[in-house]
């Protein structure tokens, strides 16, 4: 089975992202630099490098309005507003750290009709 269809490959060649990816985590770098935060950032950077559009939604440390890091837009929202933001961003897929942080267990399987990878 091919990794992508010819239409998807043509879109990528024209500069469009292959997939819209939203990473859902509780905390993120550079504010927190523990194992899952660093791992999810490395994954996000690798996905950007492969041509995907990646944004991160975090539900912890809400003292900022969001930021950009290594070409990745980071959205800081409350836990209760996370689903609304995910719907706004309309991702094709959502990787989740699956660490049992409070946000991630709710994300296993599907969230808002989007496939979630833990």
Protein Blocks (a to p, Z undefined) as FASTA:
>chain_A
ZZbdfklmmmmmnopafbdcddddfbdcfkbccfklmmmmmmmmmmmmnopacddddfeh
jlbgbdceehiacddddfklmmmmmmmnopabdcdeklonommmmmgoieehiacdZZ
